[in-house]
Amino acid sequence: MAEMTSYENGTPCWVDMGTPDVEASAAFYSALLGWEVEIGPAEMGHYSMAVVRGHNVAAIADQQTPGHVSWTTYIAVDDLDATMAKATAAGATTLVDAMDVMTFGRMAMVLDPAGTPVSFWQAGDHIGASLVNEPGSICWNELTTRDVDTSLAFYEAAVGITSSKMPYGDGDYYELQLPGGRTIGGLMPMVGETWDGVPNHWMVYFAVTDTDATAARCTELGGAVTVPPTDIPPGRFAVLTDPHGAVFSVLQFANPT
């Protein structure tokens, strides 16, 4: 069990989603990923924690603006105000100003210079996910962008993330790393017709024990399989779409620890 008690500056630490129907989304992900979800109060936008074995792993809440439904990645920062100053100087557009979330922490949301939404989180009582890399929890966050150089320059300037390029099929893939060299995510260049109509985004991966069974179950629950189960070096993954259109990935590790 990979339990977390803190996150280093620059590390993806949390994911949540705004949905037009919190109860329906909670039922879908609970059936698919084994979550326990208690619907939050209306005055807090029905912000509802997803729990696996007593650990907060993600959240679902009311959609704040109509339109595309998607998962949001939060990056841990030590000083939100300083990070926002760096992000703005590096070309970000502020979507949600830095704000306190009661005693849980402080958050802000920006559109990076390549057009990708991302949130920053300065922990208070809530560090982010307290369980990762286990079935039902976050196991990878992947920046998917058409402008690799702009994206890499921004995240290095804003939160100190560096990168290491490696071959991937007919193209390249980038591991995202902290200054000390620890890998904390990936970057997939959006090259070719496959990506037509898909906006730049942070892809969220959830760990599962059986990718094929999870993909089949997603269809049974009213979702769709966008990329069928496929073997990659870390294991077997699939890209799925929930009934409200939110896209996410699942990964069955080749060598679970």
NORNORGI-V937472 format. One record per residue. N is the residue number from 0. RES is the residue in one small letter. PSI is psi in whole degrees, 0 to 359 (* if undefined). OMEGA is omega in degrees with one decimal (* if undefined). Layout:
((N	RES	PSI	OMEGA) (N	RES	PSI	OMEGA))
This chain:
((0	m	122	-179.0) (1	a	89	180.0) (2	e	141	-178.5) (3	m	140	175.4) (4	t	348	177.3) (5	s	166	178.0) (6	y	137	177.6) (7	e	147	178.1) (8	n	128	179.0) (9	g	358	-176.8) (10	t	129	171.2) (11	p	130	-170.8) (12	c	347	-172.3) (13	w	154	172.6) (14	v	145	170.5) (15	d	173	-174.6) (16	m	136	170.8) (17	g	130	-174.0) (18	t	149	178.1) (19	p	348	-179.8) (20	d	93	-174.8) (21	v	316	-176.9) (22	e	320	179.3) (23	a	318	178.8) (24	s	320	178.0) (25	a	319	179.2) (26	a	319	180.0) (27	f	307	-175.9) (28	y	329	175.7) (29	s	316	-180.0) (30	a	328	-175.9) (31	l	318	-170.6) (32	l	1	177.5) (33	g	23	-179.8) (34	w	154	163.3) (35	e	124	-176.6) (36	v	123	172.2) (37	e	118	-175.6) (38	i	128	-177.9) (39	g	170	-177.2) (40	p	151	-178.3) (41	a	323	-177.5) (42	e	347	175.2) (43	m	26	178.1) (44	g	26	-176.5) (45	h	35	179.8) (46	y	117	-167.1) (47	s	120	-179.1) (48	m	135	171.2) (49	a	128	-172.2) (50	v	135	173.0) (51	v	119	180.0) (52	r	43	176.4) (53	g	3	-178.0) (54	h	137	173.5) (55	n	126	-177.5) (56	v	341	-178.1) (57	a	180	177.7) (58	a	154	177.1) (59	i	139	-178.9) (60	a	176	175.9) (61	d	141	174.1) (62	q	129	-174.9) (63	q	328	177.8) (64	t	143	179.8) (65	p	156	176.9) (66	g	210	-174.3) (67	h	133	176.9) (68	v	130	-176.9) (69	s	160	173.7) (70	w	143	178.7) (71	t	132	174.6) (72	t	135	175.3) (73	y	135	176.7) (74	i	129	-179.3) (75	a	136	175.6) (76	v	150	179.1) (77	d	329	-176.1) (78	d	102	-174.5) (79	l	317	-177.9) (80	d	318	178.1) (81	a	320	178.6) (82	t	317	-179.8) (83	m	325	176.7) (84	a	317	178.2) (85	k	318	-178.7) (86	a	317	179.2) (87	t	317	178.4) (88	a	331	-179.0) (89	a	5	172.0) (90	g	8	-179.9) (91	a	152	172.6) (92	t	127	-178.0) (93	t	127	175.2) (94	l	320	175.5) (95	v	120	179.7) (96	d	155	176.5) (97	a	131	-176.8) (98	m	151	174.4) (99	d	139	173.6) (100	v	79	-174.2) (101	m	230	179.2) (102	t	4	-176.4) (103	f	326	-178.6) (104	g	196	178.6) (105	r	143	-177.6) (106	m	158	171.3) (107	a	160	179.2) (108	m	137	-179.5) (109	v	166	167.3) (110	l	116	-177.3) (111	d	169	-173.9) (112	p	341	176.6) (113	a	0	176.4) (114	g	21	-178.8) (115	t	124	175.7) (116	p	141	177.4) (117	v	148	178.8) (118	s	154	174.1) (119	f	145	-177.3) (120	w	121	171.8) (121	q	113	-170.7) (122	a	141	165.3) (123	g	247	175.8) (124	d	335	-177.7) (125	h	116	-178.5) (126	i	341	-168.4) (127	g	210	179.4) (128	a	129	178.5) (129	s	2	174.3) (130	l	130	178.6) (131	v	163	174.3) (132	n	19	176.3) (133	e	154	-178.2) (134	p	128	-179.3) (135	g	352	-177.3) (136	s	169	178.0) (137	i	137	175.6) (138	c	351	179.4) (139	w	146	173.5) (140	n	130	-170.8) (141	e	117	175.5) (142	l	123	-177.9) (143	t	113	-167.6) (144	t	150	175.6) (145	r	346	-176.1) (146	d	83	-173.4) (147	v	311	-175.2) (148	d	316	178.7) (149	t	317	-179.0) (150	s	312	-179.1) (151	l	318	-179.8) (152	a	321	-178.6) (153	f	310	-174.9) (154	y	333	173.5) (155	e	318	-179.9) (156	a	321	-173.9) (157	a	317	-173.0) (158	v	7	173.8) (159	g	13	179.5) (160	i	132	173.8) (161	t	183	-176.0) (162	s	160	175.2) (163	s	122	-176.3) (164	k	142	177.9) (165	m	153	178.2) (166	p	145	178.8) (167	y	103	-176.8) (168	g	235	178.9) (169	d	2	-176.9) (170	g	212	-179.3) (171	d	158	173.4) (172	y	153	-179.0) (173	y	130	168.0) (174	e	132	176.6) (175	l	133	-171.6) (176	q	153	171.5) (177	l	164	-178.0) (178	p	330	179.4) (179	g	354	177.2) (180	g	355	-178.8) (181	r	130	179.2) (182	t	131	-176.9) (183	i	3	179.7) (184	g	190	-178.4) (185	g	169	174.5) (186	l	125	178.3) (187	m	115	175.2) (188	p	137	179.4) (189	m	93	-176.0) (190	v	129	174.4) (191	g	174	-175.2) (192	e	341	179.7) (193	t	328	-173.1) (194	w	4	-178.8) (195	d	128	177.3) (196	g	356	-179.1) (197	v	123	179.2) (198	p	157	172.1) (199	n	142	-175.3) (200	h	165	167.6) (201	w	117	177.9) (202	m	135	178.0) (203	v	131	176.0) (204	y	133	172.9) (205	f	138	178.2) (206	a	141	176.0) (207	v	164	179.1) (208	t	338	-176.7) (209	d	102	-176.2) (210	t	318	-178.0) (211	d	317	179.7) (212	a	322	179.3) (213	t	319	178.4) (214	a	317	178.5) (215	a	318	-179.8) (216	r	323	177.9) (217	c	315	178.8) (218	t	317	178.9) (219	e	327	-176.3) (220	l	3	177.2) (221	g	3	175.6) (222	g	195	-178.7) (223	a	156	175.7) (224	v	113	-177.7) (225	t	317	172.5) (226	v	120	-175.9) (227	p	162	179.1) (228	p	128	-173.2) (229	t	140	177.4) (230	d	133	173.8) (231	i	168	-175.8) (232	p	318	-179.4) (233	p	341	-176.8) (234	g	222	-178.4) (235	r	125	-175.3) (236	f	166	171.4) (237	a	153	173.7) (238	v	126	-175.5) (239	l	160	176.4) (240	t	130	-178.7) (241	d	173	-175.4) (242	p	342	178.7) (243	h	4	174.4) (244	g	0	178.3) (245	a	131	-177.9) (246	v	138	178.0) (247	f	167	179.4) (248	s	156	173.2) (249	v	149	-176.3) (250	l	127	172.1) (251	q	112	-176.4) (252	f	139	176.9) (253	a	323	-179.4) (254	n	77	-178.6) (255	p	143	179.6) (256	t	*	*))
